[in-house]
């Protein structure tokens, strides 16, 4: 197969795939309190400021800052208490020169006040009179109107992944419904005469299907809906029928075990029959996962991954996840969690190839030690035992023991 002879760097391969995609997002409106992990379909504008009234950030006394200037423990300022700002309502009094009002955290400042003195710096000297033992500046211990969000401000841009913080912000603005991009449907197919469902007893020469389930979990984690189409045998008609159905019903198709160069692995041939332009990349300069197939059939991405569980999962993170992000219209991809660690041993690598090595992390004092987990790419517990993946860049011939490396957490 000639495509496999031209190994591309992973990022170049991904760019080719994304450039050929046709993204047709669907939009739906859902309850904000059920929108965790969803992606905004458009910009969200605030129709009022937040806070909508000046609020105290502490328990204390609302004052005019000028009345506290020069106040200290040795020379306190004396103010008359003219009322209490009750929570949940507008104060029924105002502050004039020489006056103050009792206020609680989150309470609305009375008219005339412009700062709050913390209760720790006050002392009652007689009924309805306190002494102030510390001066405050205008705006101190106060949230101003619109300090968080101004009226008409775009608070969320299109393509924002909604986290707990975003949901809280929307609720603070009274936005209880939000338009989001519908979750893409991702068809997942396993191939191979030797592959059987996990609930069946293994006979000699058989292996249980792992990839359908690891990939489905990754797809769901990325914000899409996995659709498993079962196990297909290594026959052209079977592959064509199964993949054509998945392509018609889903936004992205992922097939495993059919990307190796073999007379029995017909994935690339089938893909080229399914639509145009067909196979764009067959072979990526990466370990594990060199025989990865990246294709587009009439605007939809089709990705062929190695049947080896480690290879399939690592490369799904590199290629399937970005396609899902593109289909969701995510504009602000946050970096994956990663930490710096000291490499435990020397690691060799082939120049020009990008390597991803599973590692365990061991804490030593305030630092971490990264210990490679060695194992072939068809051994799933290589990843189970790993805490993260270490990348060896293509311009390196290896990494040295003691070198500080970045570990992407799994």
Secondary structure by P-SEA (a helix, b strand, c coil): cccccccccaaaaaaaaaaacccbbbbbbccccccccccccbbbbbcccccccbbbccccccccccccccccccbbbbbbbcccccccccccccccccbbbbbcccccccccccccccccccccccccbbbbcccccccccccccccccccccccccccccccaaaaaaaaaacccbbbbccbbbbbbbbbcccccccccccccccccccaaaaaaaaaaaacbbbbbcccccccaaaaaaaaaaaaacccbbbbccccccccccaaaaaaaaaccccccccccccccccbbbbbbcccbbbbbbbccaaaaaaaaaacaaaaaaaaaccccccccbbbbbbbcbbbbbcccbbbbbbbbbbbcccbbbbbbbccccccaaaaaaccbbbbbcccccccccccbbbbbcc
